[in-house]
């Protein structure tokens, strides 16, 4: 090999180094970064405007109206905390909060475990899993008012399907939503049936993300089905369970459709909830100040509860 041929690779590398594009100046990189940020905020602008107009502004406006005597079409009058005082002394106030808290507790006892159990069953199916997913999710696709009207017919004490089935089985019938002792739990059943489909699918996705090796190791250690659920399934889905519990509590504290459509708050205020009482203040009593005052109370309570719940669960995970 000649000396000229030996020098060619080094010369070629030197030429490549000289021909490599120089990095853009710092000013150009800064301008490009600013351009990308402006473009990103431009895409977000539509969503921010929608949130501002239909979420943030109404919330702030409600806080302001809660300190005013306000009727649509007339000028507002500042009354301070008079709306809160009047709402607190309303006889329906304590009944609404008692019913709402009872509804939330019953929804946790009845409706929180059922979606998890259904997800476990669906996760074990090997055939027709897609079909059963659609069946479970079908109630969510029905409009809430339509669903409530169907259950209102189902609970009819005369010719309703529930009592007709009990008569066919020679069992005692019930007043269902017409009885003060059974009305609230009947609404809990309606809400559970109508809303559990999405929860089941979320649980199912969490279950399918659990590594199969954990179950295999548990089986080798002699764990039965309940022990595998306790020591593998629940710890692996703990975060999802805690978040869905928080979301369910917040949702059930704002129950409105079922009492409004099925019972109208009756019988004897047995199903009047906080949100239904807000509706009565605003659209039956024409007292928007009282309605907003009650809304602010509910907002503060749910905010404090959510912050405390997240703090406790986070400290439990850290511990």
C-alpha positions, 0 to 999 in steps of 0.5 A: 500500500502506498503512502498516498493511499494510507493518507486517504482515510484521514483526509476523507475524515477531515473533509467530513468534519469540515463539511458537517453542519454547524449547530444553529446559534443560541439566538436561533434555538431560543426563537425556535423554542419560543415559537414551539411554545406559542404554537403549543399554547395556541392549540391549548387556547380553545380548551382554556377558553371553554374551561374559562367560560363554562367552568371557572367563570360559573364557579367564581360567579356562584361564589359572588352570588352566594353573598348577594340577593339575586334574581335574574333580570334584576340588579344584585344586592349585597347581603353578606352572609344572610344567604348562608344563615337562611339556608342553615335554618331551613328544615330541609337543610339537615334532611338533605345532608343526612340523605346525601351522606346516607346515599354515599355510604350505601353506595360505597357498601353496595356499589363499590364492591360490585364493579370490582367483583364483576371485573374479576369475573370478566378477567377470568373469562376465556370466551365471549369476553368482548360480549360481556364487556358490552353488556356491562357497559350498556347501562352507561350508554343509556341517557340518565333520564331514560334509565331513571324512567325505566327504573321508575316503571320497574319500581311501580308498586302496582304493576311494576316489574319488581313487584310482579316478579315478587308476586310470581315467586309468592314473596311479599311485595314492597313499596320501593320508592314510595316507602320512606324506609326503602326509597333511598336504597332503591335509588342507590341500586339505580345509580349503581346499575347505571354507572358501574360500567365505566368502573368495571372497564377501568378495573379490568384494564388494571387487572390485565396489567398485573404480571402473570408471574405474580399469580404463578408464584402465588400458586406455587406457594399454595395460595388459593383464589381468595389469597391471590386476590388479597395478596396479589390483586388488591395490592397491585390495583391499590392506586386505582381502587383508591382513586375510584373510591374518591371519584365515587364519593364525589359523584354520589355526594352530587346525586341529582337525576335519580331523586329528581326523576324517580321520587321528586325528593319524596316521600316526606323528604326521604330522598331530598339531596343537597343537589336537589335542594339547590335545584329547588332554591334556584328554580322553585323558590327563585332564590339564586343566592340561597342556591349558590350559598348551598353550592359553595358549602358543598364545594368547600366540603368536597374540597376539604375532603378530597385534600384530606383523602389524598394526603392520607392515601399519599402518606400511607403509600410513603409509609 
